Amino acid sequence: MSTKDLKNELKTIANEIRTKKINLKECQREHGGFDGGFYHDIEMLKYEFRHKHIAYCQLRGKKYEQIENHCHKDHRPNFDYIKEIMDGHREITEDVRLSA
């Protein structure tokens, strides 16, 4: 996968989050506060988006401090997961650079 593929994944996840938020609000209106599992889905998507966004930015040369300079120490991301994402995308990026 290339960084372009990662960017497209981020766009897809962002659209899913928007859709699920709309569905959550409709469900809460219709069922008096019941979330129908949408809240959990949104939180999982936000977690995935955050980590893929950090990986995408770092693959493009930014440092973590430039990406999330406001992050409290108790809310640090899972750096192992970010490294895993980057490793999956870095291999393709390096292969393309070597063949060019």
C-alpha positions as CSV (number, residue, x, y, z in Angstrom):
1,M,0.0,0.0,0.0
2,S,1.1,3.5,-0.7
3,T,0.5,6.7,1.2
4,K,-2.1,7.5,-1.4
5,D,-4.0,4.3,-0.4
6,L,-3.6,5.4,3.2
7,K,-5.1,8.8,2.4
8,N,-8.0,7.2,0.7
9,E,-8.6,5.0,3.7
10,L,-8.7,8.1,5.9
11,K,-11.3,9.6,3.6
12,T,-13.4,6.5,3.8
13,I,-13.2,6.3,7.6
14,A,-14.1,10.0,7.9
15,N,-17.2,9.4,5.8
16,E,-18.1,6.4,7.9
17,I,-17.8,8.5,11.1
18,R,-20.0,11.3,9.7
19,T,-22.7,8.7,8.6
20,K,-22.6,6.9,11.9
21,K,-23.0,10.2,13.8
22,I,-26.1,11.1,11.8
23,N,-27.5,7.6,12.4
24,L,-26.7,7.9,16.2
25,K,-28.6,11.2,16.4
26,E,-31.6,9.8,14.6
27,C,-31.6,6.7,16.7
28,Q,-31.4,8.7,19.9
29,R,-34.3,10.9,18.8
30,E,-36.5,7.9,17.9
31,H,-35.7,5.7,20.9
32,G,-35.3,8.2,23.7
33,G,-31.5,8.3,24.1
34,F,-30.8,4.7,23.1
35,D,-27.6,4.6,20.9
36,G,-28.1,1.3,19.1
37,G,-24.4,0.5,19.3
38,F,-23.5,3.5,17.1
39,Y,-21.5,5.2,19.9
40,H,-19.2,2.3,20.2
41,D,-18.7,2.1,16.4
42,I,-17.9,5.8,16.2
43,E,-15.3,5.5,19.0
44,M,-13.6,2.6,17.2
45,L,-13.5,4.4,13.9
46,K,-12.2,7.5,15.6
47,Y,-9.4,5.5,17.2
48,E,-8.5,3.9,13.8
49,F,-8.6,7.3,12.1
50,R,-6.4,9.0,14.6
51,H,-3.7,6.3,14.4
52,K,-3.8,6.1,10.6
53,H,-3.7,9.9,10.4
54,I,-0.6,10.0,12.6
55,A,1.1,7.3,10.5
56,Y,0.2,9.1,7.3
57,C,1.7,12.3,8.5
58,Q,4.8,10.6,9.8
59,L,5.3,8.8,6.5
60,R,5.2,12.2,4.8
61,G,8.0,13.5,7.1
62,K,6.2,15.2,10.0
63,K,7.2,14.6,13.6
64,Y,4.6,13.4,16.2
65,E,5.0,16.7,18.1
66,Q,3.9,18.6,15.0
67,I,0.9,16.4,14.5
68,E,-0.5,16.4,18.0
69,N,1.2,19.1,20.0
70,H,-1.8,19.5,22.3
71,C,-2.1,15.9,23.3
72,H,-2.1,15.3,27.1
73,K,0.3,12.6,28.3
74,D,-2.7,10.5,29.5
75,H,-4.1,10.4,26.0
76,R,-1.1,9.3,24.0
77,P,-1.8,7.1,21.0
78,N,-0.7,3.5,20.7
79,F,2.7,3.9,19.1
80,D,3.0,0.2,18.4
81,Y,-0.2,0.3,16.3
82,I,1.1,3.4,14.4
83,K,4.4,1.6,13.7
84,E,2.5,-1.4,12.4
85,I,0.5,0.8,10.0
86,M,3.7,2.6,8.9
87,D,5.5,-0.6,8.3
88,G,2.7,-1.9,6.1
89,H,2.8,1.3,4.0
90,R,6.5,2.0,4.1
91,E,7.5,-1.2,2.3
92,I,5.5,-0.2,-0.8
93,T,6.8,3.4,-0.6
94,E,10.4,2.2,-0.5
95,D,9.9,-0.3,-3.3
96,V,8.5,2.4,-5.5
97,R,11.4,4.8,-4.7
98,L,14.0,2.0,-5.4
99,S,12.4,1.2,-8.8
100,A,12.2,4.8,-9.9
